[in-house]
Amino acid sequence: MITIDEFSKLEFRVGTVVEAEEVDGSDKLLKLIVDFGEDNHRQVLSGIKMHYKPEHVKSKQFIFVTNLEPRQMMGLESQAMIMAADATEQIVLLVPEKQVPPGSKIR
């Protein structure tokens, strides 16, 4: 269990995937370039390759945690984390109910 103060430290935002591609040499990773309404887009690596093809996520909006420390994977830096639900044998990416501006906060 965590406190509400600990939970409130997490920053959830809506991001729009502007580019998506497979990571060479990885069976699991997709590299996403995501617009969070900032000056620069962020690179996000996600282990969703077995469930989603790049063309299925490109130009779509998803929910991300955006204030995690960057993490190195396969020699690339991931600058956020996409949120997903475990649904039996697949994962389901979390999406806003309707289109919102990139970077919109989740509360």
N, C-alpha and C positions, 0 to 999 in steps of 0.2 A: 504494500500500500504506500502511496505517496500523498503528500499534502496538496491542497489546492494551490499553495504558494509554489511548490515544486512544479506542478502541472502548468501553471501560468507562465513559467519560464520558456515553454515551448512556443514557437511561432509557426502557426499553420497558415499557409497562403495558397491561393489559386495560381497555378502557372499554366501557360499555354505552350505546348511543345511546338517549336518552330522547325526543328530538325530531329531526325531519329535515324540511327544506324546501328548495325551489329558491331560489337567490339571484336576485332580480329583475334583469334586464338582463344576465345571464351565461348563456352557452351551456354552460359547463363546471362551474360551482360548485354544490355542495350545502352548506347550512349545517346542521351537526350540533350538537346540544347533548348533551354526553357526561358521564356519571357515572363519575368515577375514584375513588369512595369518599372524596372530600374534602367539606368543608362546602358548597362551591359547585360547580355543574356548570360545565364549560368549553365554550366555543364553538370549533368546529373547522370550517374551510372546506376543502373537498376538491374537486378537479377530476374527480369521478366521475359527473357528471350524465349523460354520454353512455352510461354502462354500468349505472347503478343508479338506480332511482326512490326517492324518499324512503320510501315504504312498504316497500321491500325491505331497508332498513337499520335502520329504527326497531325498537327493543326487542331488537336483536341485539348481540352482543359482537364486538369487533375488537381488533387489536393497534395501538397508537399509540406514537409517540415523544412523550414528555411534557415534556421539559426543553429544548426549542428556544425561542429568543427569540420572542415573539409577532410575527406578521407581518400587515401590513395588505393586504387584497385587496378591491377593489370597495367601499372605505369601511368594511369590517368587519374586526375583529381575529380572527385565527386563533391559538388557544392550544395547539395540538398538531398532530401530523401522523399521519394514518391510514396504515398500511402496506399495500401491494398488490404483487402480482406482475404483470409484463407477460406476458400469455399470448397470443401471436400478435396478434390484432386486438382483444383486449379486456383489461381488467385484472381481477384476482381479488383481492378483499380477504382479508387474513389473519385467520383466526379461531382461537380456542383450541379444542382437541379436545372439551372439555366445559365446561359453565357453571362459572365461578369468580367469586369476589367482585370487584366493580368495584375497580380500582386494583391488582389483583394484579401483582406485578413479573414480568417475563420475564427469565429468566437462562439 
